[in-house]
């Protein structure tokens, strides 16, 4: 899963960035509103963690512009403002949730998972297909009730496929779920990880749609 972090405070941004990466997300971090708008409109993100107080363009302006373009990326807004009117303003501009600084990283992770669930109308935190079940909180995968060990990138691909169950995901889109801007994309990485997932979870789980991409069987 790929996230956009928008935070101009270097120390806070480094902490959030490290925490999200540790949770297994591919994270792109920008530090001003114009860069945030450009990134959100040019890349496909699963969630944007957006600070309100930004240079060049405020978080509220970023929200207005991306929503005006029809972009429905889930947005978790961060702010140092703790009044009800500020929270209402953020939500009315198109934010999906709102956190007041300072906050606990575990709560941030939980809220990110929640806004992504709501995007697809899912209530349960667990993801499943057939006898395969993925728990994003525990970072665990089970097949027929038995734990299965996956590599971090294998877990990320399975997570993306399960979050988009019923849709065909292109190779490029799956690559985007694995790598942030700073990462070097490995040749044939998606195909290699799909191969290992099929070996561990069953060849029938992931279908290849020739010339298009992959979907869950």
TIGUFI-318279 format. One record per residue: y negated, x negated, z of N, C-alpha, C in turn. Coordinates in Angstrom, 2 decimals. Layout:
N
Y / X / Z / Y / X / Z / Y / X / Z
...
//
This chain:
217
1.19 / -0.86 / 0.00 / 0.00 / 0.00 / 0.00 / -1.24 / -0.90 / 0.00
-2.25 / -0.49 / -0.78 / -3.44 / -1.33 / -0.95 / -4.68 / -0.65 / -0.36
-5.41 / -1.40 / 0.45 / -6.58 / -0.87 / 1.14 / -7.83 / -1.65 / 0.76
-8.96 / -0.95 / 0.81 / -10.27 / -1.59 / 0.64 / -10.98 / -1.56 / 1.99
-11.32 / -2.73 / 2.50 / -12.08 / -2.85 / 3.74 / -13.53 / -3.17 / 3.39
-14.45 / -2.37 / 3.93 / -15.88 / -2.59 / 3.69 / -16.56 / -2.78 / 5.04
-16.87 / -4.02 / 5.37 / -17.45 / -4.36 / 6.67 / -18.28 / -5.62 / 6.52
-19.57 / -5.54 / 6.89 / -20.44 / -6.71 / 6.70 / -20.43 / -7.66 / 7.88
-19.96 / -7.22 / 9.04 / -19.89 / -8.10 / 10.21 / -18.70 / -9.04 / 10.05
-18.97 / -10.34 / 9.95 / -17.91 / -11.31 / 9.63 / -16.82 / -11.33 / 10.69
-17.19 / -11.39 / 11.96 / -16.19 / -11.50 / 13.03 / -15.33 / -10.24 / 13.10
-15.99 / -9.07 / 13.07 / -15.23 / -7.82 / 13.13 / -14.38 / -7.65 / 11.88
-14.95 / -7.98 / 10.72 / -14.21 / -7.87 / 9.48 / -12.97 / -8.73 / 9.46
-13.10 / -9.96 / 9.97 / -11.94 / -10.85 / 10.02 / -10.83 / -10.27 / 10.90
-11.22 / -9.66 / 12.02 / -10.22 / -9.08 / 12.91 / -9.52 / -7.89 / 12.28
-10.29 / -7.00 / 11.66 / -9.69 / -5.83 / 11.00 / -8.82 / -6.27 / 9.83
-9.33 / -7.20 / 9.04 / -8.58 / -7.70 / 7.87 / -7.23 / -8.27 / 8.31
-7.25 / -9.13 / 9.34 / -6.01 / -9.74 / 9.81 / -5.04 / -8.69 / 10.33
-5.58 / -7.70 / 11.06 / -4.72 / -6.66 / 11.61 / -4.07 / -5.82 / 10.53
-4.83 / -5.45 / 9.50 / -4.28 / -4.64 / 8.41 / -3.25 / -5.43 / 7.61
-3.54 / -6.71 / 7.36 / -2.57 / -7.55 / 6.63 / -1.28 / -7.68 / 7.43
-1.40 / -7.80 / 8.75 / -0.22 / -7.92 / 9.60 / 0.62 / -6.65 / 9.55
-0.04 / -5.51 / 9.30 / 0.68 / -4.25 / 9.17 / 1.39 / -4.12 / 7.82
1.18 / -5.09 / 6.94 / 1.87 / -5.09 / 5.66 / 1.07 / -4.57 / 4.49
-0.22 / -4.28 / 4.70 / -1.05 / -3.79 / 3.61 / -1.59 / -4.95 / 2.78
-1.79 / -4.70 / 1.49 / -2.57 / -5.61 / 0.65 / -4.02 / -5.18 / 0.81
-4.90 / -6.08 / 1.25 / -6.26 / -5.70 / 1.63 / -7.29 / -6.49 / 0.83
-8.23 / -5.77 / 0.22 / -9.41 / -6.39 / -0.39 / -10.59 / -6.13 / 0.54
-11.37 / -7.18 / 0.84 / -12.47 / -7.06 / 1.79 / -13.79 / -7.38 / 1.08
-14.72 / -6.42 / 1.11 / -16.07 / -6.64 / 0.60 / -17.06 / -6.37 / 1.72
-18.31 / -6.90 / 1.54 / -19.25 / -6.88 / 2.66 / -20.59 / -6.22 / 2.36
-20.68 / -5.49 / 1.24 / -21.90 / -4.72 / 0.99 / -21.55 / -3.46 / 0.21
-22.48 / -2.50 / 0.21 / -22.21 / -1.20 / -0.36 / -22.02 / -1.20 / -1.87
-22.79 / -2.02 / -2.58 / -22.64 / -2.05 / -4.04 / -21.29 / -2.60 / -4.45
-20.82 / -3.64 / -3.75 / -19.50 / -4.20 / -4.04 / -18.42 / -3.19 / -3.71
-18.63 / -2.41 / -2.65 / -17.65 / -1.39 / -2.26 / -17.53 / -0.31 / -3.33
-18.67 / 0.17 / -3.81 / -18.64 / 1.21 / -4.84 / -17.96 / 0.70 / -6.11
-18.31 / -0.51 / -6.52 / -17.72 / -1.09 / -7.72 / -16.21 / -1.24 / -7.58
-15.76 / -1.75 / -6.42 / -14.32 / -1.94 / -6.20 / -13.58 / -0.62 / -6.18
-14.14 / 0.36 / -5.48 / -13.45 / 1.64 / -5.33 / -13.32 / 2.38 / -6.66
-14.31 / 2.21 / -7.53 / -14.28 / 2.91 / -8.81 / -13.49 / 2.16 / -9.88
-13.17 / 0.88 / -9.63 / -12.45 / 0.10 / -10.63 / -10.99 / -0.17 / -10.26
-10.66 / 0.01 / -8.98 / -9.29 / -0.24 / -8.52 / -8.71 / 1.04 / -7.92
-7.39 / 1.07 / -7.80 / -6.70 / 2.23 / -7.24 / -6.27 / 1.90 / -5.81
-6.98 / 2.44 / -4.82 / -6.69 / 2.16 / -3.42 / -6.04 / 3.36 / -2.74
-5.21 / 3.05 / -1.76 / -4.57 / 4.11 / -0.97 / -5.46 / 4.57 / 0.17
-6.42 / 3.75 / 0.56 / -7.36 / 4.11 / 1.62 / -8.53 / 3.13 / 1.60
-9.72 / 3.63 / 1.99 / -10.89 / 2.76 / 2.17 / -11.35 / 2.87 / 3.61
-11.48 / 1.72 / 4.28 / -12.03 / 1.65 / 5.63 / -13.47 / 1.21 / 5.46
-14.42 / 2.12 / 5.74 / -15.80 / 1.96 / 5.30 / -16.78 / 2.01 / 6.47
-17.53 / 0.93 / 6.64 / -18.60 / 0.91 / 7.63 / -19.82 / 1.66 / 7.10
-20.56 / 2.32 / 7.99 / -21.76 / 3.03 / 7.55 / -22.91 / 2.06 / 7.31
-23.16 / 1.16 / 8.26 / -24.31 / 0.28 / 8.17 / -24.02 / -0.94 / 7.32
-24.40 / -0.89 / 6.04 / -24.10 / -1.97 / 5.09 / -25.37 / -2.42 / 4.38
-25.42 / -3.69 / 3.95 / -26.54 / -4.13 / 3.12 / -26.41 / -3.58 / 1.70
-27.55 / -3.50 / 1.01 / -27.66 / -3.13 / -0.40 / -27.43 / -1.63 / -0.65
-26.52 / -1.02 / 0.10 / -26.24 / 0.40 / -0.08 / -25.46 / 0.86 / 1.15
-25.86 / 1.94 / 1.77 / -25.19 / 2.37 / 3.00 / -23.81 / 2.95 / 2.70
-22.99 / 3.03 / 3.73 / -21.67 / 3.63 / 3.57 / -21.75 / 5.07 / 3.11
-22.77 / 5.80 / 3.59 / -22.94 / 7.19 / 3.17 / -23.28 / 7.26 / 1.68
-24.09 / 6.34 / 1.19 / -24.40 / 6.31 / -0.25 / -23.16 / 5.98 / -1.07
-22.36 / 5.04 / -0.56 / -21.10 / 4.71 / -1.24 / -20.23 / 5.95 / -1.36
-20.10 / 6.68 / -0.26 / -19.29 / 7.90 / -0.26 / -19.82 / 8.91 / -1.27
-21.12 / 9.13 / -1.25 / -21.72 / 10.09 / -2.18 / -21.39 / 9.73 / -3.63
-21.53 / 8.44 / -3.95 / -21.34 / 8.01 / -5.34 / -19.89 / 8.09 / -5.78
-18.96 / 7.64 / -4.93 / -17.55 / 7.66 / -5.35 / -17.02 / 9.09 / -5.42
-17.47 / 9.95 / -4.49 / -17.03 / 11.36 / -4.56 / -17.63 / 12.05 / -5.78
-18.87 / 11.69 / -6.14 / -19.50 / 12.28 / -7.33 / -18.73 / 11.92 / -8.60
-18.04 / 10.78 / -8.58 / -17.21 / 10.37 / -9.72 / -15.81 / 10.98 / -9.67
-15.55 / 11.84 / -8.69 / -14.25 / 12.49 / -8.59 / -13.19 / 11.63 / -7.92
-13.61 / 10.52 / -7.30 / -12.66 / 9.63 / -6.63 / -12.27 / 10.24 / -5.28
-10.95 / 10.45 / -5.07 / -10.49 / 11.10 / -3.84 / -9.78 / 10.14 / -2.89
-10.07 / 8.84 / -3.01 / -9.48 / 7.87 / -2.09 / -9.76 / 8.28 / -0.65
-8.73 / 8.33 / 0.22 / -8.98 / 8.65 / 1.63 / -9.92 / 7.62 / 2.25
-10.89 / 8.10 / 3.04 / -11.89 / 7.22 / 3.63 / -11.92 / 7.38 / 5.15
-11.72 / 6.27 / 5.83 / -11.90 / 6.20 / 7.27 / -13.22 / 5.50 / 7.53
-14.17 / 6.21 / 8.10 / -15.52 / 5.66 / 8.28 / -15.66 / 5.02 / 9.65
-16.31 / 3.85 / 9.68 / -16.58 / 3.12 / 10.91 / -18.08 / 3.10 / 11.18
-18.44 / 3.27 / 12.44 / -19.86 / 3.23 / 12.77 / -20.07 / 2.89 / 14.23
-21.26 / 2.35 / 14.53 / -21.64 / 2.10 / 15.91 / -22.35 / 3.30 / 16.50
-22.62 / 4.31 / 15.67 / -23.33 / 5.51 / 16.12 / -22.36 / 6.51 / 16.73
-22.71 / 6.99 / 17.91 / -21.75 / 7.82 / 18.66 / -22.29 / 9.22 / 18.95
-23.14 / 9.74 / 18.09 / -23.61 / 11.10 / 18.31 / -22.83 / 12.08 / 17.44
-22.75 / 13.31 / 17.88 / -22.01 / 14.33 / 17.12 / -22.64 / 14.52 / 15.75
-23.97 / 14.48 / 15.68 / -24.63 / 14.70 / 14.39 / -24.28 / 13.60 / 13.39
-24.14 / 12.34 / 13.88 / -23.76 / 11.25 / 12.99 / -22.35 / 11.45 / 12.44
-21.45 / 11.89 / 13.31 / -20.08 / 12.13 / 12.88 / -20.01 / 13.27 / 11.87
-20.75 / 14.33 / 12.14 / -20.78 / 15.46 / 11.21 / -21.32 / 15.02 / 9.85
-22.37 / 14.21 / 9.87 / -22.96 / 13.72 / 8.62 / -21.93 / 12.93 / 7.81
-21.21 / 12.02 / 8.47 / -20.20 / 11.23 / 7.78 / -19.12 / 12.09 / 7.17
-18.64 / 13.07 / 7.91 / -17.58 / 13.95 / 7.40 / -18.10 / 14.83 / 6.26
-19.34 / 15.30 / 6.38 / -19.91 / 16.13 / 5.33 / -20.17 / 15.35 / 4.04
-20.30 / 14.04 / 4.15 / -20.49 / 13.22 / 2.94 / -19.16 / 12.90 / 2.25
-18.05 / 13.30 / 2.86 / -16.76 / 13.12 / 2.20 / -15.78 / 12.22 / 2.90
-16.12 / 11.75 / 4.13 / -15.16 / 10.94 / 4.88 / -14.01 / 11.82 / 5.37
-12.83 / 11.23 / 5.49 / -11.67 / 11.97 / 5.97 / -11.49 / 11.83 / 7.48
-12.00 / 10.75 / 8.04 / -11.92 / 10.54 / 9.48 / -13.04 / 9.59 / 9.88
-13.21 / 9.41 / 11.19 / -14.40 / 8.74 / 11.71 / -14.01 / 7.99 / 12.97
-14.36 / 6.70 / 13.07 / -14.11 / 5.92 / 14.28 / -15.40 / 5.25 / 14.73
-15.61 / 5.26 / 16.05 / -16.80 / 4.65 / 16.63 / -16.44 / 3.27 / 17.18
-17.25 / 2.27 / 16.84 / -17.05 / 0.92 / 17.35 / -17.51 / 0.85 / 18.81
-16.86 / 0.04 / 19.63 / -15.63 / -0.72 / 19.37 / -14.41 / 0.19 / 19.43
-13.33 / -0.23 / 18.79 / -12.11 / 0.58 / 18.77 / -10.90 / -0.33 / 18.89
-9.78 / 0.29 / 19.17 / -8.51 / -0.43 / 19.30 / -7.85 / -0.51 / 17.91
-7.33 / -1.67 / 17.58 / -6.72 / -1.84 / 16.25 / -5.52 / -0.93 / 16.05
-4.75 / -0.69 / 17.10 / -3.59 / 0.21 / 16.97 / -4.04 / 1.62 / 16.59
-5.16 / 2.05 / 17.16 / -5.68 / 3.37 / 16.79 / -6.16 / 3.37 / 15.35
-6.80 / 2.29 / 14.92 / -7.23 / 2.18 / 13.54 / -6.04 / 2.31 / 12.60
-4.96 / 1.60 / 12.90 / -3.76 / 1.67 / 12.06 / -3.22 / 3.10 / 12.00
-3.19 / 3.77 / 13.17 / -2.67 / 5.14 / 13.21 / -3.54 / 6.08 / 12.39
-4.86 / 5.90 / 12.46 / -5.75 / 6.77 / 11.70 / -5.66 / 6.50 / 10.19
-5.47 / 5.25 / 9.81 / -5.25 / 4.94 / 8.39 / -4.01 / 5.65 / 7.89
-2.92 / 5.57 / 8.65 / -1.68 / 6.26 / 8.24 / -1.91 / 7.76 / 8.15
-2.68 / 8.31 / 9.08 / -2.90 / 9.76 / 9.11 / -3.69 / 10.24 / 7.90
-4.76 / 9.51 / 7.53 / -5.56 / 9.97 / 6.39 / -4.77 / 9.84 / 5.09
-3.88 / 8.85 / 5.00 / -3.05 / 8.74 / 3.80 / -2.02 / 9.85 / 3.74
-1.49 / 10.26 / 4.91 / -0.55 / 11.39 / 4.93 / -1.25 / 12.67 / 4.46
-2.44 / 12.90 / 4.98 / -3.15 / 14.13 / 4.64 / -3.50 / 14.19 / 3.15
-3.68 / 13.03 / 2.54 / -4.02 / 13.01 / 1.11 / -2.94 / 13.69 / 0.28
-1.68 / 13.51 / 0.68 / -0.57 / 14.08 / -0.08 / 0.01 / 15.32 / 0.59
-0.67 / 15.83 / 1.63 / -0.22 / 17.05 / 2.29 / 1.05 / 16.89 / 3.09
1.27 / 15.69 / 3.61 / 2.49 / 15.43 / 4.39 / 2.15 / 15.42 / 5.87
2.99 / 16.09 / 6.68 / 2.75 / 16.17 / 8.12 / 3.57 / 15.17 / 8.91
4.78 / 14.89 / 8.47 / 5.65 / 13.97 / 9.20 / 5.29 / 12.52 / 8.89
5.32 / 11.64 / 9.89 / 5.06 / 10.22 / 9.61 / 6.21 / 9.55 / 8.86
7.39 / 10.16 / 8.90 / 8.57 / 9.57 / 8.24 / 8.59 / 9.92 / 6.76
9.07 / 8.98 / 5.95 / 9.22 / 9.19 / 4.51 / 10.70 / 9.09 / 4.17
11.16 / 9.96 / 3.28 / 12.60 / 9.92 / 2.99 / 12.89 / 10.34 / 1.56
14.04 / 9.88 / 1.09 / 14.58 / 10.30 / -0.20 / 16.10 / 10.18 / -0.08
16.78 / 11.32 / -0.18 / 18.23 / 11.31 / 0.03 / 18.55 / 10.86 / 1.45
19.42 / 9.86 / 1.57 / 19.79 / 9.38 / 2.90 / 18.99 / 8.14 / 3.31
17.92 / 7.85 / 2.57 / 17.05 / 6.70 / 2.88 / 15.80 / 7.20 / 3.60
15.49 / 6.59 / 4.74 / 14.34 / 6.99 / 5.54 / 13.50 / 5.76 / 5.91
12.20 / 5.87 / 5.70 / 11.27 / 4.78 / 6.02 / 10.31 / 5.26 / 7.12
10.14 / 4.42 / 8.13 / 9.23 / 4.71 / 9.23 / 8.07 / 3.71 / 9.15
6.87 / 4.15 / 8.70 / 5.74 / 3.22 / 8.57 / 5.26 / 2.65 / 9.89
5.46 / 3.39 / 10.97 / 5.00 / 2.93 / 12.28 / 5.88 / 1.79 / 12.79
7.18 / 2.00 / 12.73 / 8.14 / 0.99 / 13.20 / 8.44 / -0.08 / 12.16
7.95 / 0.13 / 10.94 / 8.25 / -0.79 / 9.82 / 9.76 / -0.94 / 9.65
10.44 / 0.18 / 9.67 / 11.90 / 0.15 / 9.57 / 12.38 / 1.04 / 8.44
13.54 / 0.70 / 7.91 / 14.18 / 1.50 / 6.87 / 15.63 / 1.74 / 7.28
16.07 / 2.97 / 7.11 / 17.46 / 3.31 / 7.41 / 18.11 / 3.95 / 6.20
19.39 / 3.65 / 6.02 / 20.20 / 4.32 / 5.00 / 21.39 / 4.93 / 5.72
21.51 / 6.25 / 5.62 / 22.56 / 6.99 / 6.32 / 22.55 / 6.67 / 7.82
21.35 / 6.50 / 8.37 / 21.21 / 6.26 / 9.80 / 21.34 / 4.82 / 10.24
21.67 / 3.92 / 9.31 / 21.85 / 2.51 / 9.64 / 20.64 / 1.70 / 9.19
20.15 / 0.82 / 10.07 / 19.00 / -0.01 / 9.74 / 19.31 / -0.95 / 8.58
18.35 / -1.10 / 7.70 / 18.47 / -2.01 / 6.56 / 17.29 / -2.97 / 6.59
17.56 / -4.26 / 6.52 / 16.50 / -5.27 / 6.54 / 15.95 / -5.46 / 5.13
14.62 / -5.33 / 5.01 / 13.96 / -5.56 / 3.73 / 12.89 / -6.63 / 3.87
12.59 / -7.30 / 2.77 / 11.47 / -8.24 / 2.78 / 10.17 / -7.45 / 2.89
9.07 / -8.07 / 3.33 / 7.79 / -7.35 / 3.42 / 7.36 / -6.71 / 2.09
7.56 / -7.42 / 0.99 / 7.15 / -6.86 / -0.30 / 8.12 / -5.78 / -0.77
9.39 / -5.93 / -0.46 / 10.35 / -4.87 / -0.77 / 10.01 / -3.61 / 0.00
9.65 / -3.77 / 1.27 / 9.23 / -2.64 / 2.09 / 7.99 / -1.99 / 1.49
7.03 / -2.80 / 1.04 / 5.79 / -2.28 / 0.47 / 6.05 / -1.47 / -0.80
6.94 / -1.94 / -1.67 / 7.26 / -1.20 / -2.89 / 7.94 / 0.12 / -2.56
8.91 / 0.09 / -1.64 / 9.59 / 1.31 / -1.25 / 8.60 / 2.30 / -0.62
7.71 / 1.79 / 0.21 / 6.69 / 2.62 / 0.84 / 5.83 / 3.32 / -0.22
5.38 / 2.55 / -1.21 / 4.56 / 3.12 / -2.28 / 5.32 / 4.17 / -3.07
6.56 / 3.90 / -3.41 / 7.37 / 4.87 / -4.16 / 7.59 / 6.15 / -3.36
7.84 / 6.01 / -2.07 / 8.06 / 7.19 / -1.23 / 6.78 / 7.99 / -1.04
5.65 / 7.30 / -0.89 / 4.37 / 7.99 / -0.76 / 4.03 / 8.76 / -2.03
4.56 / 8.31 / -3.16 / 4.27 / 8.93 / -4.46 / 5.53 / 9.57 / -5.05
6.36 / 10.10 / -4.18 / 7.62 / 10.72 / -4.61 / 7.34 / 11.82 / -5.62
8.10 / 11.79 / -6.72 / 7.90 / 12.78 / -7.77 / 7.01 / 12.28 / -8.89
6.36 / 11.12 / -8.67 / 5.51 / 10.53 / -9.70 / 6.14 / 9.25 / -10.22
5.88 / 8.93 / -11.49 / 6.33 / 7.67 / -12.05 / 5.25 / 6.63 / -11.80
5.63 / 5.53 / -11.16 / 4.68 / 4.47 / -10.82 / 4.86 / 3.31 / -11.80
3.79 / 2.92 / -12.44 / 3.87 / 1.83 / -13.40 / 4.09 / 0.50 / -12.69
4.54 / -0.47 / -13.44 / 4.70 / -1.83 / -12.89 / 3.37 / -2.35 / -12.37
2.30 / -2.09 / -13.12 / 0.98 / -2.56 / -12.69 / 0.58 / -1.92 / -11.38
0.81 / -0.62 / -11.24 / 0.43 / 0.07 / -9.99 / 1.24 / -0.47 / -8.82
2.50 / -0.78 / -9.03 / 3.32 / -1.34 / -7.94 / 2.85 / -2.75 / -7.60
2.45 / -3.52 / -8.61 / 1.88 / -4.85 / -8.34 / 0.63 / -4.73 / -7.48
-0.19 / -3.73 / -7.78 / -1.43 / -3.53 / -7.02 / -1.15 / -3.19 / -5.56
0.00 / -2.58 / -5.30 / 0.35 / -2.25 / -3.91 / 0.82 / -3.48 / -3.14
1.14 / -4.55 / -3.87 / 1.68 / -5.77 / -3.24 / 0.63 / -6.86 / -3.05
-0.37 / -6.90 / -3.94 / -1.26 / -8.06 / -3.98 / -2.72 / -7.65 / -3.85
-3.46 / -8.38 / -3.03 / -4.90 / -8.23 / -2.98 / -5.52 / -9.23 / -3.96
-6.85 / -9.24 / -4.05 / -7.53 / -10.13 / -5.01 / -7.20 / -11.59 / -4.77
-7.02 / -11.97 / -3.52 / -6.83 / -13.39 / -3.21 / -5.42 / -13.88 / -3.51
-4.49 / -12.95 / -3.73 / -3.09 / -13.33 / -3.94 / -2.81 / -13.65 / -5.40
-1.91 / -14.58 / -5.60 / -1.44 / -14.88 / -6.96 / -0.22 / -14.02 / -7.24
-0.29 / -13.26 / -8.33 / 0.81 / -12.36 / -8.67 / 1.97 / -13.16 / -9.22
3.12 / -12.97 / -8.60 / 4.33 / -13.68 / -9.02 / 4.93 / -13.02 / -10.26
5.41 / -13.83 / -11.16 / 6.02 / -13.31 / -12.39 / 7.28 / -12.52 / -12.08
7.39 / -11.32 / -12.67 / 8.56 / -10.45 / -12.51 / 8.83 / -10.06 / -11.06
7.80 / -10.13 / -10.20 / 8.01 / -9.82 / -8.78 / 8.52 / -8.40 / -8.59
7.92 / -7.44 / -9.29 / 8.32 / -6.05 / -9.11 / 9.78 / -5.85 / -9.49
10.16 / -6.39 / -10.63 / 11.54 / -6.23 / -11.08 / 12.53 / -6.84 / -10.08
12.18 / -8.02 / -9.55 / 13.06 / -8.70 / -8.59 / 13.21 / -7.86 / -7.32
12.11 / -7.33 / -6.81 / 12.17 / -6.54 / -5.58 / 12.89 / -5.21 / -5.81
12.69 / -4.60 / -6.97 / 13.42 / -3.37 / -7.31 / 14.92 / -3.65 / -7.33
15.30 / -4.78 / -7.90 / 16.72 / -5.16 / -7.96 / 17.31 / -5.27 / -6.55
16.58 / -5.93 / -5.65 / 17.08 / -6.09 / -4.28 / 17.13 / -4.75 / -3.54
16.15 / -3.89 / -3.79 / 16.17 / -2.57 / -3.16 / 17.39 / -1.77 / -3.61
17.71 / -1.84 / -4.88 / 18.87 / -1.12 / -5.38 / 20.17 / -1.65 / -4.78
20.25 / -2.97 / -4.60 / 21.44 / -3.57 / -4.00 / 21.63 / -3.10 / -2.57
20.53 / -2.98 / -1.83 / 20.63 / -2.65 / -0.42 / 20.66 / -1.14 / -0.15
20.02 / -0.36 / -1.03 / 19.87 / 1.07 / -0.74 / 20.59 / 1.98 / -1.74
21.22 / 1.38 / -2.75 / 21.97 / 2.17 / -3.72 / 21.30 / 2.17 / -5.08
22.09 / 1.97 / -6.11 / 21.55 / 1.85 / -7.47 / 20.91 / 3.14 / -7.96
21.29 / 4.27 / -7.34 / 20.78 / 5.55 / -7.81 / 19.42 / 5.92 / -7.21
18.94 / 5.15 / -6.22 / 17.71 / 5.52 / -5.52 / 16.49 / 5.43 / -6.42
16.34 / 4.32 / -7.14 / 15.14 / 4.09 / -7.96 / 15.52 / 4.13 / -9.43
14.87 / 5.02 / -10.16 / 15.13 / 5.17 / -11.59 / 14.08 / 4.41 / -12.39
14.52 / 3.78 / -13.46 / 13.61 / 3.14 / -14.40 / 13.31 / 4.10 / -15.54
12.04 / 4.38 / -15.76 / 11.63 / 5.19 / -16.92 / 11.13 / 4.20 / -17.95
11.96 / 3.96 / -18.95 / 11.70 / 2.88 / -19.89 / 10.31 / 2.99 / -20.51
9.57 / 1.89 / -20.45 / 8.24 / 1.84 / -21.05 / 7.16 / 2.49 / -20.21
7.54 / 3.06 / -19.06 / 6.56 / 3.74 / -18.21 / 6.49 / 3.14 / -16.83
7.64 / 3.10 / -16.13 / 7.64 / 2.56 / -14.77 / 8.86 / 2.98 / -13.98
8.64 / 3.26 / -12.70 / 9.74 / 3.55 / -11.78 / 9.44 / 4.81 / -10.98
10.50 / 5.52 / -10.64 / 10.38 / 6.70 / -9.79 / 11.64 / 6.81 / -8.94
11.55 / 7.59 / -7.88 / 12.72 / 7.79 / -7.03 / 13.68 / 8.75 / -7.67
14.99 / 8.44 / -7.58 / 16.01 / 9.28 / -8.19 / 16.25 / 10.56 / -7.42
//
